Amino acid sequence: MTGQPGGENQYRILVINPGSTSTKTAVYAGSQPICSQTLQHSSSDLKKEVGIVSQLAFRRAAINDFLTTHNIDGISLGAIAARGGLLRPLKGGVYAVNDKMCADLEAARYGEHASNLGALLAKEYADELEIPAYIVDPVTVDEFDPAAKVSGVPGIERKSRLHALNIRAAAQRCASDLGRDLSQTRFVIAHLGGGISVCAMIEGRIVDSTDALLGEGPFSLERAGTLPLAGMIELCLDRGLDRTEIVSLLSRQIGFIGYFGVDQLPAVYRLIDSGNEQAKIIMEAMVRQVARWIGGMTAVTALRPDAVILTGGMVNSARLVQSISYYINHLAPLKVYAGEFEMEALAKGVFRVLNGEVKVQEY
């Protein structure tokens, strides 16, 4: 049963955002949060399940417990908003969760990632409660110019896989702070988290970006970025790795976790402060790579960005922001929006659909 027009508090939206070790869950009244929690999943639960889809049962059980704890019954919900996973390339916006989408996610047709569970969980609740389910700005939002897709190697095309949801939310905030509509802005945006995305956004469209999952850009706490080709070829051949092993290595076991066995920024800084010279060098390398890609995306905007935006969990570190700003503060005004705004962005996106402000798209 869906909410009725006449005030955003009449819409109760269940928001589901699965991550690798947790499921962020919230209930919003329109665009205002009623309750929220990050549901942590035990390593034993995660390890005993084979494949992402096998995690549906215990993640749903955790969400059910959350709803019970906060006295939220199904009849009070008007819609489900879920994080979009690895789907075919899509324009930005709000999409209805349908059978085709879920089939692609279940089969991991475009890659396997915890975010694939968002629409699958949403579909289960939507079918049971007979309410609509949506995703907003999935990680495969593709608004590239044709030239941005060209890699230089026939048969290999550059892919748009980035933190589109949080990037667009940060861009909306910055545009509002500048007193402009997003369609009247040019931004370079870097999302710094477990993975890193750096993109150029012109008039609200992401025209170019690094590949935050497995492709190019700066290395991060746990992922590889752009690599020297000769070294990459030798690594794969010398180790005799198959495709699955290569993907796992480059997307989960590289970066700081590969060098030092840590995947949290405070732990890296503790190593540096204890006198670990290698950690200091690796950190400087990551900072320079972030700055290099920000500079490159500035060129894509024809050297006229209204702002360079830093967002994501790592941006909570003023120390890191200062290090990056040393290299880029001459490019454009620097705007910092620390943390992630994904839950709010999901709820607001769905609220706009329910309120008739935005047209829902079909997958």
Secondary structure as UniProt FT lines:
FT   HELIX           8..10
FT   STRAND          12..18
FT   STRAND          22..29
FT   TURN            30..31
FT   STRAND          32..40
FT   HELIX           43..48
FT   HELIX           53..55
FT   HELIX           56..69
FT   TURN            70..71
FT   HELIX           74..76
FT   STRAND          79..83
FT   STRAND          94..96
FT   HELIX           99..106
FT   TURN            107..110
FT   HELIX           114..116
FT   HELIX           117..129
FT   STRAND          133..136
FT   TURN            139..140
FT   HELIX           146..149
FT   TURN            154..155
FT   HELIX           164..177
FT   TURN            178..179
FT   HELIX           182..184
FT   STRAND          186..192
FT   STRAND          196..202
FT   TURN            203..204
FT   STRAND          205..209
FT   TURN            212..215
FT   HELIX           229..239
FT   HELIX           243..252
FT   HELIX           256..260
FT   HELIX           265..273
FT   TURN            274..275
FT   HELIX           277..300
FT   TURN            301..303
FT   STRAND          307..312
FT   HELIX           313..316
FT   HELIX           318..328
FT   TURN            329..331
FT   STRAND          334..339
FT   HELIX           342..354
FT   TURN            355..356
//
